[in-house]
Amino acid sequence: MTVAAKPGKLIKGASGDWEVVIGMEVHAQVTSKSKLFSGASTEFGGEPNSHVSLVDAAMPGMLPVINEECVKQAIRTGLGLKAKINRKSVFDRKNYFYPDLPQGYQISQYKSPIVGEGEVVVDLDDGEAKGYVVMKDRDGDTQYLLMPTAKITGIEDPAVLAPGTPNYFADAWQARHFTIDAAKAALPRNAISLAVNSTFGRSQNQLHIHIDCVRADVRDAVQRQLATIGDKWAPLAEPLAGHRYRAVRVLGDDLAANPFTLLADGIPGARDTMGKQTLVVLGATLSDGKPGFVILDDEVNLPVNDRASGEELQDHSCAIAHQ
């Protein structure tokens, strides 16, 4: 991957300007119940040699067989890194002579790994505590996730309302160009949506904002009600995806207001039940022609199968880009 050096990052040298490039080798372990090349358990704490198969012990005639689930996990990781998934993959031997390595070699990948080059955008301009990463989600071609580098579990975490916490929704709105680039179409502001699910409707306990296209029927329903959406939270007259949402409008080209704060301060009792709320931000051109946003909220209602998953208003196929 070739990236142009930033002029301010170059170091003057006698023979020209130099750029310092630092590479990192990061080790991560796949979460599987059996080993990568044998059926032996990966459970920690067993008796010596109790989790060693004939393959691990390098008995004559024993050949390694790849763990299918580990391959699936590698591919999912690659999709999350917007990486190239190689349809042909080759394993290589690296010869080492360790007392606990009976084969005398490690099985590795060199020229043809399962996952090739990918990317993760990391913004640490304001320090690690206020930084974030933008990653490609595995679902759909246009969906991206913005995640804080600080440990914030989700919408229920007190950190989202703490003084000094960044406006991650504003950062996500600025990162919408990833979705636009992936769609390969000029998407207007009312085609882009941001969503945070409730604790009942999410898949992981690290705050993540879904960045993707909005469903066309949702866009049209909101557009029909746009003139009635004001500066205070109020229920929408029409349901969205079969659920009743509340809405408020925000003026401005950029998202200066923090939706987490608007929810906690604007809806009675919401501050104490943040984990049951979902937030969706829709770009909008308001009735007076000025740019703005419509912010939507829904609350968990399990008896009617409403898990407050605002992601339901998004379209991960981005059909709106082809209309």
Stockholm file with secondary structure:
# STOCKHOLM 1.0

chainA/1-323         MTVAAKPGKLIKGASGDWEVVIGMEVHAQVTSKSKLFSGASTEFGGEPNSHVSLVDAAMPGMLPVINEECVKQAIRTGLGLKAKINRKSVFDRKNYFYPDLPQGYQISQYKSPIVGEGEVVVDLDDGEAKGYVVMKDRDGDTQYLLMPTAKITGIEDPAVLAPGTPNYFADAWQARHFTIDAAKAALPRNAISLAVNSTFGRSQNQLHIHIDCVRADVRDAVQRQLATIGDKWAPLAEPLAGHRYRAVRVLGDDLAANPFTLLADGIPGARDTMGKQTLVVLGATLSDGKPGFVILDDEVNLPVNDRASGEELQDHSCAIAHQ
#=GR chainA/1-323 SS CCCCCCGGGEEEETTEEEECCCCCCCCCCCCCSBCSSSSCBCCTTCCTTTTCCTTTTTCTTCCCCCCHHHHHHHHHHHHHTTCCBCSSCCCEEEECCCTTCTTSEEEECSSSCSBCCCCCEEECTTCGGGCEEEEECSSSSSCEEEEESSCCCSTTSGGGGSTTCCCHHHHHHHTTHHHHHHHTSCCCGGGEEEEECCTTSCSCSSCCEEEEEECHHHHHHHHHTGGGCCSSCEECSSCBTTBCCEEEEEESSSCCSCHHHHHHHHSTTGGGCGGGEEEEEEEEECTTSCEEEEEEEEECBGGGTBCCCGGGGEETTCGGGGC
#=GC SS_cons         CCCCCCGGGEEEETTEEEECCCCCCCCCCCCCSBCSSSSCBCCTTCCTTTTCCTTTTTCTTCCCCCCHHHHHHHHHHHHHTTCCBCSSCCCEEEECCCTTCTTSEEEECSSSCSBCCCCCEEECTTCGGGCEEEEECSSSSSCEEEEESSCCCSTTSGGGGSTTCCCHHHHHHHTTHHHHHHHTSCCCGGGEEEEECCTTSCSCSSCCEEEEEECHHHHHHHHHTGGGCCSSCEECSSCBTTBCCEEEEEESSSCCSCHHHHHHHHSTTGGGCGGGEEEEEEEEECTTSCEEEEEEEEECBGGGTBCCCGGGGEETTCGGGGC
//
